[in-house]
Amino acid sequence: MTRHLIALAVAAVVLAGLLAAPTPAHAHETRPAVLELRQTAPERFDVLWRTPLYEGQRLPFVLRLPDGAKQISPPIVMSLPDWHLESWRIAAPGGLVGKRILFSGHDATTAGVVVRYFGLDGRESSAVVTPDKDGLTLAGQGSAGADFTDAVALGLRHIGYGIDHLLFVLGLVCLARGGWRLVETVTAFTVAHSLTLAAAALGWVSLRAEPVNAVVALSILFLGPEMVRQLRGQSSLAIRRPAAVAFAFGLLHGLGFAGGLSGFGLSREALIATLLGFNLGVEIGQLAFVAALLAVAASFARLGMSWPAWAGYAPAYVVGTAGAYLTIARTAVMLDI
């Protein structure tokens, strides 16, 4: 193995170690909480508060309605396989438009909270409260979802916490090694997951999150042995055509990315704008990761150090072991065992 390949291997191990660092237990929950406010009279509103469940557990979302809003009906509580729902009625003197609604605990997801408002006049507004914000001032009309910069930030946050997706990209970089093959492989992965992300976000494809996440983990496990075969001078489809494998598995990863937009409940026009920004954020984060990996590899290469032969196998075992762990864990969640 050449010095540059050894350097790339060591860089992969370093970044894989960073990826494996502990994160919050629900840091990769990608679905947003959803707050719906439906006006039934000038100062009366029906409230629906829907929060995602992570591995069957409620996340620590807290909703604080504007001062003066008073609950006037007992809450109705319902638990679904993936969601916890609460609904009740409130009286809000002066209405809710222009009032401040606060949230806490919404940093438990990468998507934050979607707020939807339905006025008596039939007008609807939607907005996204990203995890770095504590709330919003309710607008009666005109807001169409997350603004473009917020949507980009959501995509960046999603890929930043998406350890599984980054591990897969790491494996692709090691298989492609560099040059045009790397450009072709990363492009194929990008095009594929963009297609299924759009299809799922627009409601054209719908699959449960658990099996999708399990298959995404299986794709990481698949790359580990392929990386070992490449180092041993063997051949396979993944080694000869990494772009083809990247495209095939990229279709599955796009369904995983779509979790970051599922449940938004936005209009078609609003969702398209949010989708474009979200996908751009994902791509920026992904390319930044590849650039960082190559930069670290180049730095190690310039050191001119002598590495033991086994160092070249370390990334393959890191990727394969992580893939095996995630596959087992996610299959257990899928089967509820």
TORNU-637910 format. One line per 5 residues: number of its first residue (from 1); their letters; for each residue x, y, z of C-alpha. Coordinates in steps of 0.25 Angstrom, whole numbers, plus 5000, padded with zeros to 4 digits. Layout:
NUM = a = X/Y/Z; ...
***
This chain:
1 = mtrhl = 5000/5000/5000; 5005/5014/4996; 5008/5024/5007; 4996/5032/5003; 4987/5021/5004
6 = ialav = 4992/5018/5018; 4990/5033/5021; 4976/5032/5016; 4974/5020/5025; 4979/5026/5037
11 = aavvl = 4971/5039/5034; 4958/5030/5033; 4961/5024/5047; 4963/5037/5053; 4950/5043/5047
16 = aglla = 4943/5030/5050; 4947/5031/5065; 4941/5045/5065; 4928/5040/5059; 4927/5029/5070
21 = aptpa = 4928/5039/5081; 4916/5039/5090; 4905/5047/5086; 4891/5050/5093; 4882/5038/5093
26 = hahet = 4872/5044/5084; 4882/5053/5076; 4878/5046/5063; 4863/5047/5064; 4860/5054/5051
31 = rpavl = 4845/5056/5052; 4840/5069/5057; 4829/5072/5068; 4817/5078/5062; 4808/5088/5068
36 = elrqt = 4794/5091/5061; 4786/5103/5066; 4772/5103/5060; 4763/5116/5062; 4749/5112/5065
41 = aperf = 4744/5126/5070; 4751/5139/5071; 4757/5135/5085; 4756/5120/5084; 4766/5110/5079
46 = dvlwr = 4767/5095/5078; 4781/5091/5081; 4788/5078/5075; 4802/5075/5081; 4809/5063/5074
51 = tplye = 4823/5059/5078; 4831/5047/5073; 4834/5035/5081; 4849/5030/5080; 4850/5015/5082
56 = gqrlp = 4837/5016/5089; 4840/5027/5099; 4835/5041/5099; 4845/5052/5096; 4846/5064/5106
61 = fvlrl = 4838/5074/5099; 4831/5085/5107; 4821/5095/5101; 4818/5108/5107; 4806/5116/5101
66 = pdgak = 4805/5131/5102; 4802/5137/5115; 4787/5138/5117; 4784/5126/5109; 4775/5117/5118
71 = qispp = 4772/5102/5116; 4757/5101/5116; 4755/5086/5113; 4762/5073/5119; 4773/5068/5110
76 = ivmsl = 4771/5056/5101; 4784/5048/5101; 4787/5037/5090; 4799/5029/5088; 4802/5023/5074
81 = pdwhl = 4814/5014/5070; 4822/5026/5066; 4816/5038/5072; 4810/5044/5085; 4798/5052/5083
86 = eswri = 4791/5062/5093; 4779/5071/5089; 4771/5081/5097; 4764/5095/5095; 4768/5108/5100
91 = aapgg = 4763/5122/5102; 4772/5133/5098; 4768/5147/5100; 4772/5156/5088; 4775/5143/5080
96 = lvgkr = 4789/5137/5077; 4794/5145/5065; 4806/5153/5069; 4807/5146/5082; 4820/5138/5086
101 = ilfsg = 4820/5123/5087; 4832/5116/5094; 4838/5102/5094; 4849/5095/5101; 4854/5081/5099
106 = hdatt = 4853/5082/5084; 4868/5081/5083; 4865/5066/5085; 4863/5065/5070; 4870/5070/5058
111 = agvvv = 4857/5077/5053; 4851/5085/5064; 4836/5088/5064; 4827/5091/5053; 4816/5101/5056
116 = ryfgl = 4803/5101/5048; 4792/5112/5050; 4778/5111/5044; 4770/5124/5045; 4755/5126/5044
121 = dgres = 4756/5133/5031; 4762/5120/5025; 4776/5125/5024; 4788/5116/5028; 4802/5119/5033
126 = savvt = 4813/5110/5036; 4827/5112/5042; 4838/5103/5047; 4845/5106/5060; 4859/5101/5059
131 = pdkdg = 4866/5094/5071; 4875/5107/5073; 4863/5116/5075; 4854/5116/5087; 4841/5120/5080
136 = ltlag = 4834/5129/5071; 4824/5140/5069; 4811/5134/5063; 4808/5140/5049; 4794/5139/5044
141 = qgsag = 4798/5138/5029; 4810/5139/5020; 4820/5129/5026; 4821/5117/5018; 4830/5108/5026
146 = adftd = 4845/5109/5030; 4852/5121/5023; 4863/5116/5013; 4874/5119/5023; 4867/5111/5034
151 = avalg = 4864/5099/5024; 4879/5099/5021; 4883/5099/5036; 4873/5087/5038; 4880/5080/5027
156 = lrhig = 4894/5083/5033; 4889/5079/5047; 4883/5066/5041; 4896/5061/5034; 4904/5066/5046
161 = ygidh = 4897/5056/5055; 4895/5046/5044; 4907/5037/5048; 4901/5025/5040; 4901/5033/5027
166 = llfvl = 4915/5039/5030; 4921/5025/5032; 4915/5021/5019; 4922/5032/5012; 4935/5029/5019
171 = glvcl = 4934/5015/5014; 4931/5020/5000; 4943/5030/5000; 4952/5018/5004; 4947/5009/4993
176 = arggw = 4948/5020/4982; 4962/5025/4988; 4962/5038/4980; 4962/5045/4967; 4951/5044/4957
181 = rlvet = 4946/5031/4963; 4943/5038/4976; 4936/5050/4969; 4928/5040/4962; 4924/5032/4974
186 = vtaft = 4921/5044/4983; 4912/5050/4972; 4905/5037/4970; 4902/5036/4985; 4897/5050/4985
191 = vahsl = 4888/5049/4973; 4882/5036/4978; 4878/5041/4992; 4873/5054/4986; 4863/5047/4978
196 = tlaaa = 4857/5038/4989; 4858/5050/4999; 4849/5058/4989; 4840/5046/4986; 4838/5043/5001
201 = algwv = 4837/5057/5006; 4826/5060/4995; 4818/5047/4999; 4821/5039/4987; 4828/5028/4995
206 = slrae = 4825/5024/5009; 4832/5014/5017; 4833/5012/5032; 4846/5018/5039; 4850/5006/5046
211 = pvnav = 4853/4996/5034; 4859/5008/5026; 4869/5011/5037; 4872/4996/5039; 4875/4995/5024
216 = valsi = 4883/5008/5024; 4892/5001/5035; 4893/4988/5027; 4899/4997/5016; 4910/5001/5025
221 = lflgp = 4912/4987/5029; 4913/4983/5014; 4924/4993/5012; 4934/4987/5023; 4937/4974/5016
226 = emvrq = 4937/4980/5002; 4948/4990/5008; 4956/4977/5013; 4955/4970/4999; 4960/4983/4992
231 = lrgqs = 4972/4983/5002; 4975/4968/4999; 4975/4971/4984; 4962/4964/4981; 4951/4969/4972
236 = slair = 4936/4971/4973; 4925/4980/4968; 4927/4990/4979; 4942/4990/4977; 4940/4992/4962
241 = rpaav = 4928/5001/4961; 4927/5008/4975; 4918/5019/4968; 4908/5008/4965; 4908/5003/4979
246 = afafg = 4907/5017/4984; 4895/5020/4975; 4888/5008/4979; 4890/5010/4994; 4888/5025/4993
251 = llhgl = 4873/5022/4989; 4872/5016/5003; 4879/5027/5010; 4870/5037/5004; 4858/5031/5011
256 = gfagg = 4866/5032/5024; 4869/5047/5021; 4854/5049/5018; 4851/5046/5033; 4856/5060/5035
261 = lsgfg = 4844/5066/5027; 4834/5056/5030; 4822/5061/5039; 4824/5075/5035; 4811/5075/5029
266 = lsrea = 4814/5088/5020; 4807/5091/5007; 4813/5086/4994; 4819/5100/4991; 4825/5102/5005
271 = liatl = 4830/5088/5006; 4837/5089/4992; 4844/5102/4997; 4848/5095/5010; 4852/5082/5003
276 = lgfnl = 4862/5090/4994; 4869/5097/5006; 4869/5084/5014; 4876/5076/5003; 4886/5088/5001
281 = gveig = 4889/5087/5015; 4891/5072/5015; 4900/5073/5002; 4909/5084/5009; 4911/5076/5021
286 = qlafv = 4914/5064/5013; 4924/5071/5004; 4930/5077/5016; 4932/5064/5022; 4939/5058/5010
291 = aalla = 4948/5070/5009; 4952/5069/5024; 4955/5054/5022; 4964/5057/5010; 4971/5069/5017
296 = vaasf = 4974/5060/5029; 4979/5049/5019; 4988/5059/5012; 4994/5064/5025; 4997/5050/5030
301 = arlgm = 5004/5048/5016; 5013/5060/5017; 5018/5054/5031; 5025/5043/5023; 5024/5034/5035
306 = swpaw = 5025/5019/5033; 5012/5012/5037; 5010/4997/5040; 5003/4989/5029; 4991/4986/5038
311 = agyap = 4988/5001/5039; 4982/5000/5025; 4971/4990/5030; 4967/4998/5042; 4956/5007/5035
316 = ayvvg = 4950/4994/5029; 4948/4988/5043; 4943/5001/5049; 4933/5003/5038; 4929/4988/5038
321 = tagay = 4928/4987/5053; 4920/5000/5054; 4911/4995/5043; 4909/4981/5050; 4905/4989/5063
326 = ltiar = 4896/4998/5057; 4889/4987/5049; 4887/4978/5061; 4882/4990/5070; 4872/4995/5059
331 = tavml = 4867/4981/5055; 4864/4979/5070; 4856/4993/5070; 4849/4989/5057; 4845/4975/5063
336 = di = 4842/4981/5077; 4851/4972/5084
***
